[in-house]
Amino acid sequence: MSVSPMRPKGPPLNALRAFEAAARLGSFSAAAEELCVTAGAVSQQIKTLEDWAQVALFQRHAQGVSLTAAGKALVPTLGAAFDALGHAVRDLRHTARHRTLHIAAMPSVAQLWLSPRLRAIRAALPDVQISVTVTETPPNLARELFDASLFIRDQTGAQGKVIVENDTIFPVCAPALAAQICTPQDLMRQTLLHDQSWAGDWPLWGNAAGLTGTQLSGGPQFSLYAIAFDEAKAGAGVLMGHASLVQHALDDGSLCQPFPQTVATGKALVLETPPARHPATTTRRLIDVLTA
């Protein structure tokens, strides 16, 4: 008669994933954003892992959390394990007969920069289906199953990250409205359109133009830059344009740049691809198209 004794159970995979993300990002809330769950769910998963291991992995305090010695010891091995898992799953997916190229992009970049280039991508990759996912934060390409991401973010020369264009800002508006604006001071009499994600744009440009930030703080607020962009084209006000996002509208004349002065934000439109010693042909073609 065979005997099948109960075997010891390991911790849940989601608990390990929650711990690794929180340890790497330094907070439960940041881990929750990356994992698309609540901070409470991350906290509960980590508590499950601590109960299983019978050791504290984080110290909780009023200012946030910090790793214990046991938590710090776990991070390198667990991080490498999830990286290896991500590579293995990506390699498996690449064996599929019908290939799909998955691109993650921030909303404004997807709508205003990437969308006009999809035709060129399809032409360069006729045998590949294109999938675009909009997300507010850059995905971890070592873990998540995206082939590329496009975000306006801090500049970096890290492997797998290509600066497509440095981010510069300047006011833009419809041609009829531009006729009423001769100097930066004229902006005080105009409706200023604000994107909530880039709340510092107007003060940054205003300070460079000799205007104080408080003079430029009023006006409609939008959580989607593309809506503010459409409002600017409709003549509803003046928008702080990001060069990469408004250039096509400047080219076709639907928007005007009333002042020549531009300000660098210190960020850039960055194309990131997963870490790989030998990038796939599909990835190289995508980079060529988007950086042409």
N, C-alpha and C positions, 0 to 999 in steps of 0.2 A: 504494500500500500504506500503510495507516494505521499510525501509530506510537503505541504506548501506553507511554510511559516510566514508570518507577517514580516515584511521587509521594512527597514527604516525608510521614512519618507523624507525627501529633501524639501527645501522651502519652495513656495510657489515662484514661478518664473517672473510673474508680474511684481512680486515683492522685491526680487533682485533687481529688476529693471528700474523700479521706483527709487531704490537706494542708490543705484549707480548714477542716475540722472541728478538726484538731489546732491550727491557728493560732488559730482563734476561741476554743477552749476552753482552750488553754494546756497541753495534755498529750496524749500518745498514748493513755493509758488512758481519759481522758474521751472522746476521739474514738471509741475502740473501743466504749465503752458506747453512745454515740449511734448508731453505725453497725451495732451488733449483730455485731461481729467481735472478734477478739483484738487486744491491743495489738501483738503481734508482726506481725499482718497489716497494721496501720496503718503500722508502722515500715517494713515491706517495700514497701508501696505508695509511701511517701514517698521511699524510696531509689530506686525505679524512676523517679519523677519527677525526682529530682536527677540521676540518671544520664542521663536524656533531655536535661535542660537543661544538663548539665555545670556545675552550680553548686550549692553547698550552700544549702539553704533553712532548715535548723535547725542550731543548735549543740547537740551532745549533751554533757552534763556530769553529775556525780554527783547533783546536786539536781534534774535533770530536763532539759528542753529549752528553748531560746529561739530566736526567729526571727533569722535573719541580715538584713542590709540588703536582700538580694534577696528573701527571704521576706516581709519587711514590705511591700515594694513591690508584691508580687503579691496581697496579701490583699484590698484594697478592690475591685479589679476582679473578682477571682474570686468574692468574696462576693456582689457585685451580680449576677453572671452566674447563680449558683445560685439566688438569690432570684427572678430573672426566669424561670428555668426552672420553678421551683416554681409561680409564678403562672400560667404558660402551661399547665402540665399540669392545674392545678386548674380553670382556665377551660374546658379541653377536657372534663374529666370532668363539669362542670356542664351540658354540652349533652346528656348522656345522657337518653333518654326516661324511664327508670325511675330515679329519684333515690335514692341511699343516703346517709344521714347517718352519718358515721364519727366516733365519740367515743372518745377515749383517756382512761383514768382510772387512778389508782393503785388497787391491789387493794382496800384497805379502803373507799375511796370508791365504787368500782364495786359492791361487794357490799352495803354497808350504807347508802349514801346514794343512789346513782343507781338501783339496782334498784327500790326502791319507787316511783320517779318515772317509770319507763318507760311505764307505762300512760298517764300524763298527757301524755307526749311523743307517744305514738302518737295520742292523741285530738286533739292540737293539729296534728299533721302526718300526717293519714290517708293521704296519697299518697306518703309517704316511708318507705323501709325504714330501720330503726335497726340499726347495727352498733356493738358496744362492744368495744374492745380494751384489755386490761389490761397496763399497763407500769409499771415501777418509777420511771422518770424521765420528766419532761415532754418531749414531742416538740417539735421545732422546727417550728412550724406554718407558717413561711415556706417550708419545704422538704418536709415530710412531708404526705401526703395525708389529714390529719385535718381535720374541720370544727370540732372543739372538743376541749378537754381540761379535765379536772377533777382538781386536785391540791391537797393541803394543802401550802402552800409559803410562802416569804417574801411579805409583803404588797407590792403594787406598784400604782401607779396608771397604769401604762403603757397605751398604746392597745391595745385588744383584750382587756384583762384586767379582769374584773369580780370584785370581792370579794363572794362569796355570803354568807359568814359568817366572822367572826373566830374563830380557833381558841382555845378555852379547854378546860382539863382539870380533872378532879375524879374522885375514886374512885367506882366503882359496883360493885354486887354484887346477888345475888339477895335477895329480901325476907327469907327465913329467916335468911340470914347477916347482914343489916343489923340484925336484932334483937340480935345479939351485939356490935355496935359502937356505942359511945356517944361516944367521944372519939378523936382521931387516934392517941393512944397505944395504943388497942386494936388498931390495925393490926399491932402487933408480934407479936400472937398469931395472926394470920391468914396464910393463904397468899396471897401477892401474885403476880399474873399480869403478865408483862412481854412487851411487843412489842419485838422486836429492832431494828426500824427507829426506834423512839422510846425508846431506852435512857435518855434523860435525863428522861423524864416523871416518874417517881417521885421522884427527887432534887429536881426543880424544884418539884413540889407540896409535898414534904416540908419543904423549907427554908422555904417560905411558911407552913407549918403548925407550924413550930417543931420539926420532926424532922430529924435528920441523914440525908444520903443513904446512909450506910453501913448504917443500920438498915433501909433499904427496898430493899436490893440483892438479897436472896435471893428465890427462887421460880422457878416454871417459866418457860421462855423459849419464845416463839412467833415464827416468821418471818411468819406471816399473822395480822393483827390480828383477822380474822373468827373464827379458831379460838379465840383468847383470849376474844373476845366471847361465843362460844357456851359456853365453859367457865364464864365468869362467870354467865351465865344459868342454868347447870346447878348452881350453888352450889359450884363447885370452888375459888373464891377471889375476891379483890378485884382488879378491873381499873382501870387509870387510863383513864377515859373521855374521849374527845374529843367535845365537845358535839354537833357535827354528825353524828357516827357513832352515838351512843347515844340521841339524843333520842326516836326512835320506841319504843325499848325502855322508856324512862322513862315515856312516854305510855301504853303498854299495861300497865305494871306488872310486866313481866318482870325489870326491873332497878330498883334504888333508888339514890338519892344520899344516903349516910348523913350527909354534912356539907355545909353550904351554901357553904363556901369554894371558889371557883374561881380558877384562875390562867391568865392570858393567856400563850400561848407566843410571841407576836410573829409568828405565822404566820396564815394564813387559808386557807379553802377558796376557791380561785380558779378561775373559769371563764374560759378563754382561747379566743379565736377567731382565725383567721388575719387578718393585716393586710389591710385592704380599705378603700378610700375610701367604698364604698357596700355595706355588708353585705347579703347575700342575704336575701330574705324568710324563708327557712327558718332562717337563723342568728338573725334577730331573734326569731322565734317560739320558738326553743329557749331563748334568753336569757330571754324573758318567762316561760316555764314554770319554768325552774330558779331564777329569782330571785323568784318569786311568794311 
